[in-house]
Amino acid sequence: MTDTLQTQIPSLPDGVSFAYRGDALYCEDLPVSELASRYGTPLYVYGQKAIQTAYQEYDQAFGEHPHSIMYSVKANSNLAIVNLLARLGAGFDVVSGGELLRVIAAGAEPSRVVFSGVGKTDAEITLALQKGIRCFNIESIPELEQIASIARKLGRRAPVSVRVNPNVDAKTHPYISTGLRNNKFGVAYEQTLSLYRHAAALPEIEVTGIDCHIGSQITELSPFEDAGEKILDLIAKLAEEGIALRHIDFGGGLGVRYKDETPPSRKAFIETLLGMLERRGMSRLDCLIEPGRSIVANAGILVCSVIRDKTGETKNFAVVDAAMNDMGRPMFYQAWMGVVPVKIRRGDSRCYDVVGPICESGDWLARQRMLCIRQGDLLAVTSAGAYGMSMSSNYNTRPRAAEVLVSGEQAFCIREREKPEDLWRLEHIPQP
Ligand SMILES: *Cc1c(COP(=O)(O)O)cnc(C)c1O
């Protein structure tokens, strides 16, 4: 192959923090190869500017409309990232007591936290009430009863918003679709009104809003519109009965570009939501969103090195030092992740499956990619900032990767690489 270097530059899904300078991949003003030699691999690298830009695009799109951007912590829950977003003014959507404590440890105000999830335990509800969160997004009638009874015991009033299952098709992967009748999430649309009547009559409950979250990696606006209109119908019916809501939470779920998807812009997404409110004369409602992926996915890469070039007769494998325990999306959702060289090599490309060293055939990161590589080369898995590190595990007793946050020419280690002995610290051998 005699391609010029120019035509060999792989495309990157988002140019805010990551770009090639010549043949070298940079995160902001630092060469990724330098970060890999300083911190080792596998290594998560995040660009601060990409996170800030994503947050600010949302924030600015709301203009003067009262709003809160509740970052969904499970997408990437590193303290430094939560802290960065808290300083930018974000609130947080948490789905466990652990996430609530994490957000507080990162310096965020509990009063800016909403708590979602179908299985909140007594201990989690108690914790959230004691800390004084903004509201519970409740997902069933028994949950409402449980929260009311705990609030009664603690002598507090519990702020609640009902997560409605609007029964719309988010047109995304079934595992990340949450707004269909047969999903476990939310209160069935038909039960919502009676649940609100019941909630409004309970003295320990303060009804504050309504909420829906229909899925993730949604790349069209129509599912948000379908769900939004149904929720607005409910708000109108509740108002007729004298139940006035203060906020509407449209959830998260806006998709990002991994390969060639063309999701709506953050601005277009917000304009659609505000347009719906305006048409119904509901512009006084405080508008919440719970984005996760669309803030951090393209702000991160996972850097790994090629351990072995296992070229065979029928198939070539690039065995790398990152695996399904570091990045589970390909295995969980058959997700396509970009894989690009950290330093572009001139020469013939071959078709590879990029796989990790774990003893599972599901341990792959990318399939059938044209790459020109040698043993020891660095590769970057792109769009790895969301549902990467936060879904990682220690399977095969693999210490988890380090994480680095880059701002301009500064790199900061925001999570140290685990050591093997960290992994059995909590284990005990019974004495015979
Ligand atoms: C996961 C989740 C989100 C975030 O979804 P993204 O697709 O990452 O934006 C928002 N709200 C709830 C309730 C969630 O479970």
The ligand as a Tripos MOL2 file, in Angstrom:
@<TRIPOS>MOLECULE
LIG
   15    15     1     0     0
SMALL
NO_CHARGES

@<TRIPOS>ATOM
      1 C1        -28.3380    5.1900   32.9130 C.3       1 LIG1
      2 C2        -29.3570    6.2150   33.2050 C.ar      1 LIG1
      3 C3        -29.2520    7.5100   32.6690 C.ar      1 LIG1
      4 C4        -28.1670    7.9090   31.7100 C.3       1 LIG1
      5 O1        -28.2890    7.3520   30.4480 O.3       1 LIG1
      6 P1        -27.2650    7.7830   29.2870 P.3       1 LIG1
      7 O2        -27.6820    6.9860   28.1330 O.co2     1 LIG1
      8 O3        -25.9000    7.4620   29.7590 O.co2     1 LIG1
      9 O4        -27.4550    9.2520   29.0630 O.co2     1 LIG1
     10 C5        -30.2000    8.4370   33.0520 C.ar      1 LIG1
     11 N1        -31.2110    8.1320   33.9040 N.ar      1 LIG1
     12 C6        -31.3440    6.9020   34.4360 C.ar      1 LIG1
     13 C7        -32.4620    6.6240   35.3660 C.3       1 LIG1
     14 C8        -30.4270    5.9070   34.1080 C.ar      1 LIG1
     15 O5        -30.5740    4.6850   34.6300 O.3       1 LIG1
@<TRIPOS>BOND
     1     1     2 1
     2     2     3 ar
     3     2    14 ar
     4     3     4 1
     5     3    10 ar
     6     4     5 1
     7     5     6 1
     8     6     7 2
     9     6     8 1
    10     6     9 1
    11    10    11 ar
    12    11    12 ar
    13    12    13 1
    14    12    14 ar
    15    14    15 1
@<TRIPOS>SUBSTRUCTURE
     1 LIG1         1 GROUP 0 **** ****
